[in-house]
């Protein structure tokens, strides 16, 4: 029986030995974070679902290429970022965001205000060039360290810091214009 607390390297080894339950645990662990990262990068839930499926399909097909000396989440996020950027490049578009309701035990006014704020933040995020959007999403929505971001997007640490600084400034300007800050 698989223990949900097993580390990624053990799960990958088990999966490579034919244990599908091990891969299911990896999917269970990373499906939501991968979806959220893709959604924040492209702004479409439908496309984010497609990307998430593609990410796990590619991860499964290329599992032998995973280097267990590195963090699994860095590897899987790299696939997610690549797939998201590929989609953006292919379609070369900024899609208008879907209006989706946020439903958790909140009152209508709070829900409306929160949903509108989330939508405005997402719109501001989508207004950034993809290089800036990627670092913001990985740092602030996924919670990656600067070193992790550097490994995921294959740029030097200095470049990560520079892009993050610029992205924050641009985001701040946009949110200030919208009256959110």
N, C-alpha and C positions, 0 to 999 in steps of 0.2 A: 504494500500500500504506500502511496506517495504522501509524504509529509509536505504540507503547504509551506513550511518554513525552509525547505531545502533551498540552497543557493542556486543561482543561475547556472554556474558551471556544472553542477551535478545534474540539473534538469536537462541541460544541453547534451551531456554525455548519455543520459538515459534515453533521450529522444533519438540520438544517433544510433543507439542500440535497438531502436524499434519500439520504444515505449511511448505510445501516442498520448497517454495520460500525462506524461511529463510535458509534452508540448502544449497540451490543454492548460496546464498550470501556468506556463509562460504567457499564453494568450490571456488567460484570466487576470494575470498580474498586470499586463501592459496594454490590454485592449482600450480601456478608458483613457489612460494618459496619451496613447498614440492618437486616438480619435480627437481628444481635446487639442493636442498640438496641431494636427491637420486642420481642424476646424478654425483655430485661431490664425493659421497661416493662409487659408483660402476663403474662409467666410461662408461656406456652404455645408450644411449638415449632410446632404446627400453625397456630395463629393467627398466629404470627410469619411463617410461610411465606406465608400468605394476604396478610398486610399487605405483605410485601416485594413480592409480585406486584402488588398494587394500587398501591403506591408507584411502581413503574416504569411501570405503565400510565398513571397520572396524570401522571407526569413527562413521558412521551412525548407525551401528549395536550396538555399545557400548556407544552411546551418553548419556545414563542414568548413566554411570559410571563417566562421566566428572564431576569434582568438580569445580564449578564456582568460588571458592575462589582463584583458580590458573589461570594463563593465558592460554587461549585456545591454543595459538600457541605453548606453551611448551608441551601441551598434544599431539597435532597433530604431532609435530616434533618428539616426543618420538616414536610414532607409525611409522613414516617414518624411523627413525634410526633403530628401531627394524626390520622392514621389509627389509631394505637394508642389515643389518648385517646377517639376516637369509638367504638372497639370497647368500651373499658372503660365508657363512658357508656351505650352501648346495652344491654350485658348486665348492667351494674351488679353486677359480681361480682368476687370474688377467688377464682380457680380454684385448687384444690390443684395443686401442682406435680407434673409427671410425674417418676417416678423413672427416670432415665436413667443408664446407666453411662458413665463416662469411661474411654476406652480409648486409652492411649498406652503405650508400653513401661514400665509401672509394675507393681510387684508388687501382689498382691491387697489387702494391708493398706493400702498407700499409696493405691491407687485408691479403696478404700472410704472411708478417712479424707478424702481430697480431695473425693470426690463428696458425702459427708455435709456437709463444710464448705461447699462450693459451694451445696448445697441449703439449708442454714441461712441463708447470706448472702442467697440469692435470696428465701427466705421473709421474712426481715427487710426486704428491699427492697420486697417486695410488700405488706408491712404499712404502708408509708408512704403518705400521701395522694399522689395523682398529681402534684400540683405539686412536691412534694419529690422524688419518685421520678425525675421528668424531669430535674431539675438534676443529681442524683447520676449518673444513667446518662450524660447528655451529658458531664459533666466527667470522671468516673472510668472509665467503660467505653468511651466513644467518644473521649475526649481533647480535647474542645472547650475553647477558651479562654472566659473569662468574657464577653468581647465577642461571641464566636460564639454562646454560649448566649443572650445578650440578643437577638441578631438572630433566632435560631431560634424562640424562644418569645415574641418580641415583648413583652418587659418591660424596664424600665430596668435598667441595670447594678447599681444599688444593690439592687434586688429580687432579682436573681440571687444576689448575695453573701449577702443575708439568708436567702434560701431554702436556699442551700447550707449555711450555718452551722447553721440549724435542722435540716435534713435529716441532716447529719453527727452532730449531737447525738442526735437520735432514733435513728439507726442504731446509734450507739455504745451507747446505753442498752439497746437490744434485744439487740445482740450480747454485751454484758456479762452480761445476764440469762441468755443461752444458754450462757455460759461460754466464748465464743470469743475474748474479749478479756481 
